[in-house]
Amino acid sequence: MNYLIYLTVFIVFIFLIFEIIYRKRDSGTIIPLTSEREEWKIINKDNEKCSYKSSFYVFNESKKYECTMVKTNVDYKILFKKEYKNDIKLSIELLPEYEGVREDKYVPAYIMQPLSKMKYKIIVNFEGNLDTIKDIHAIVISFKYVVYDRKGYHSRIKDMIFVPNKEADNSKLNLLNEEGASIYPIKTHLLSDEDDLASVIKKYTSNFAKEGDIITIAESPVAITQGRFKLPQEVKVGWWAKRLCYFIPSVGSLSTPYGMQCAIDQVGLIRFLFAMFVGAFMKIFGKNGWLYIVAGIESELIDDLTGTIPPYDQYIVLGPKEPQKLVNYIKEKTNLDIAIVDANDLKRARVVASTIPNMENKIRNWMLNNPAGNSYEQTPIVLIRPSNF
């Protein structure tokens, strides 16, 4: 009988070692680096046709194993600023840049070695009434691909947001008066992950801003320009996220397993579990918000679906990455004081990062009425002009 016990313990021990090795394996696979794509450029234009070109890489992030790119194709959805227009047609070409592509544009399966890249060229063709391009809010380009690797044969999708018309009308700025300051919400084109915030701020404020002004930027558009948004199917939901989300009120972005998993990924499982425990314990004494105090601001700045302007209402938007470093960079490029602000229509506002720490309390009070808005205003930049300047 003792031999059976020893044998069982030995088998369990071997199994656990095997499982630990499996869980620590190199699980990297092919990912599209769409946020690093080249800037869209017009390559052909006449009276009836206009073509834009960009390119991006796909990357095998595995350090040990090859992966096979089996199939690729693109789909798209056009969003118009106002009413739907049917006087323009759109087609998209996706062309991988490697020798195996045939003349009929059939793309054979391609084996990617560890840590290798492959470049894809993407061309968007407009035909018809080209004046309609200015009425396009955005084009959602879905890059669909199939990967064959050690984890199986699986389909994936990665979206790119293409904004062909990067202009906005600020000829009539809306003035809002707050105690001690004049507030000017500034309209921009729909921002995407190919925009540089410093350049955007220069473009829309250079003719109006002056010394002493403060530029605030909403935190979600900041994250979007950093490519920090993802479809729910891009999130690998774990055991804890599926269960912990039920302890979050339904109004919270962490009340879905996808939002919860994003929070866990941002701060780490151990820290987040501890934050959940502290938050539950403090609620006994009527103290709310301790979950986010312990977990950190990264978990609180996550916006789940419907939290932002279309088309980003169908994505989970994370908080900005290295916000203090970003505002310092923007000030260096623009010579303006900058603040990233998280505000909503519930008269809540906070300064996530700024170049003027001594003014943060005043900025928060000036932004309590949420002049940037949370919906279709498309005014992520707000210029604050203190009265003493």
VENGI-V512101 format. One record per residue. N is the residue number from 1. RES is the residue in three letters. BURIAL is 1 if it has 16 or more other ideal C-beta (glycine too) atoms within 10 Angstrom, else 0. Layout:
BEGIN
n: [N:N]
res: [RES:RES]
burial: [BURIAL:BURIAL]
END
This chain:
BEGIN
n: [1:2:3:4:5:6:7:8:9:10:11:12:13:14:15:16:17:18:19:20:21:22:23:24:25:26:27:28:29:30:31:32:33:34:35:36:37:38:39:40:41:42:43:44:45:46:47:48:49:50:51:52:53:54:55:56:57:58:59:60:61:62:63:64:65:66:67:68:69:70:71:72:73:74:75:76:77:78:79:80:81:82:83:84:85:86:87:88:89:90:91:92:93:94:95:96:97:98:99:100:101:102:103:104:105:106:107:108:109:110:111:112:113:114:115:116:117:118:119:120:121:122:123:124:125:126:127:128:129:130:131:132:133:134:135:136:137:138:139:140:141:142:143:144:145:146:147:148:149:150:151:152:153:154:155:156:157:158:159:160:161:162:163:164:165:166:167:168:169:170:171:172:173:174:175:176:177:178:179:180:181:182:183:184:185:186:187:188:189:190:191:192:193:194:195:196:197:198:199:200:201:202:203:204:205:206:207:208:209:210:211:212:213:214:215:216:217:218:219:220:221:222:223:224:225:226:227:228:229:230:231:232:233:234:235:236:237:238:239:240:241:242:243:244:245:246:247:248:249:250:251:252:253:254:255:256:257:258:259:260:261:262:263:264:265:266:267:268:269:270:271:272:273:274:275:276:277:278:279:280:281:282:283:284:285:286:287:288:289:290:291:292:293:294:295:296:297:298:299:300:301:302:303:304:305:306:307:308:309:310:311:312:313:314:315:316:317:318:319:320:321:322:323:324:325:326:327:328:329:330:331:332:333:334:335:336:337:338:339:340:341:342:343:344:345:346:347:348:349:350:351:352:353:354:355:356:357:358:359:360:361:362:363:364:365:366:367:368:369:370:371:372:373:374:375:376:377:378:379:380:381:382:383:384:385:386:387:388:389]
res: [MET:ASN:TYR:LEU:ILE:TYR:LEU:THR:VAL:PHE:ILE:VAL:PHE:ILE:PHE:LEU:ILE:PHE:GLU:ILE:ILE:TYR:ARG:LYS:ARG:ASP:SER:GLY:THR:ILE:ILE:PRO:LEU:THR:SER:GLU:ARG:GLU:GLU:TRP:LYS:ILE:ILE:ASN:LYS:ASP:ASN:GLU:LYS:CYS:SER:TYR:LYS:SER:SER:PHE:TYR:VAL:PHE:ASN:GLU:SER:LYS:LYS:TYR:GLU:CYS:THR:MET:VAL:LYS:THR:ASN:VAL:ASP:TYR:LYS:ILE:LEU:PHE:LYS:LYS:GLU:TYR:LYS:ASN:ASP:ILE:LYS:LEU:SER:ILE:GLU:LEU:LEU:PRO:GLU:TYR:GLU:GLY:VAL:ARG:GLU:ASP:LYS:TYR:VAL:PRO:ALA:TYR:ILE:MET:GLN:PRO:LEU:SER:LYS:MET:LYS:TYR:LYS:ILE:ILE:VAL:ASN:PHE:GLU:GLY:ASN:LEU:ASP:THR:ILE:LYS:ASP:ILE:HIS:ALA:ILE:VAL:ILE:SER:PHE:LYS:TYR:VAL:VAL:TYR:ASP:ARG:LYS:GLY:TYR:HIS:SER:ARG:ILE:LYS:ASP:MET:ILE:PHE:VAL:PRO:ASN:LYS:GLU:ALA:ASP:ASN:SER:LYS:LEU:ASN:LEU:LEU:ASN:GLU:GLU:GLY:ALA:SER:ILE:TYR:PRO:ILE:LYS:THR:HIS:LEU:LEU:SER:ASP:GLU:ASP:ASP:LEU:ALA:SER:VAL:ILE:LYS:LYS:TYR:THR:SER:ASN:PHE:ALA:LYS:GLU:GLY:ASP:ILE:ILE:THR:ILE:ALA:GLU:SER:PRO:VAL:ALA:ILE:THR:GLN:GLY:ARG:PHE:LYS:LEU:PRO:GLN:GLU:VAL:LYS:VAL:GLY:TRP:TRP:ALA:LYS:ARG:LEU:CYS:TYR:PHE:ILE:PRO:SER:VAL:GLY:SER:LEU:SER:THR:PRO:TYR:GLY:MET:GLN:CYS:ALA:ILE:ASP:GLN:VAL:GLY:LEU:ILE:ARG:PHE:LEU:PHE:ALA:MET:PHE:VAL:GLY:ALA:PHE:MET:LYS:ILE:PHE:GLY:LYS:ASN:GLY:TRP:LEU:TYR:ILE:VAL:ALA:GLY:ILE:GLU:SER:GLU:LEU:ILE:ASP:ASP:LEU:THR:GLY:THR:ILE:PRO:PRO:TYR:ASP:GLN:TYR:ILE:VAL:LEU:GLY:PRO:LYS:GLU:PRO:GLN:LYS:LEU:VAL:ASN:TYR:ILE:LYS:GLU:LYS:THR:ASN:LEU:ASP:ILE:ALA:ILE:VAL:ASP:ALA:ASN:ASP:LEU:LYS:ARG:ALA:ARG:VAL:VAL:ALA:SER:THR:ILE:PRO:ASN:MET:GLU:ASN:LYS:ILE:ARG:ASN:TRP:MET:LEU:ASN:ASN:PRO:ALA:GLY:ASN:SER:TYR:GLU:GLN:THR:PRO:ILE:VAL:LEU:ILE:ARG:PRO:SER:ASN:PHE]
burial: [0:0:0:0:0:0:0:0:0:0:0:0:0:0:0:0:0:0:0:0:0:0:0:0:0:0:0:1:1:1:1:1:1:1:1:0:1:0:0:1:0:0:0:0:0:0:0:0:0:1:1:1:1:1:1:1:1:1:1:1:0:1:0:0:1:0:1:0:1:1:0:1:0:1:0:0:0:1:0:0:0:0:0:0:1:0:0:1:0:0:0:1:0:1:0:1:0:0:0:0:0:0:0:0:0:0:1:0:0:1:0:1:0:0:0:0:0:0:0:1:0:1:1:1:1:1:0:1:0:1:0:1:1:0:1:1:1:1:1:1:1:0:1:0:1:1:1:1:1:0:0:0:0:0:0:1:0:1:1:1:1:1:1:1:0:0:0:0:0:1:0:0:0:0:0:0:0:1:0:0:1:1:1:1:1:1:1:1:1:1:1:1:1:1:1:0:1:1:0:1:1:1:1:1:1:0:0:0:1:0:0:0:1:1:1:1:1:1:1:1:1:1:1:1:1:1:1:1:1:1:1:1:0:1:1:0:1:0:0:1:1:0:0:1:1:0:0:1:0:0:0:1:1:1:1:1:1:1:1:1:1:1:1:1:1:1:1:0:0:0:0:1:0:0:1:1:0:1:1:0:0:1:0:0:0:0:0:0:0:1:1:1:0:1:1:1:1:1:1:1:1:1:1:1:1:0:1:1:1:0:1:1:0:0:1:1:1:1:1:1:0:0:1:0:0:1:1:0:0:1:1:0:0:1:0:1:1:1:1:1:1:1:1:0:0:0:0:0:1:1:1:1:1:1:1:0:0:0:1:1:0:1:1:1:0:1:1:0:0:1:1:1:1:1:0:0:0:1:1:1:1:1:1:1:1:1:0:0:0]
END
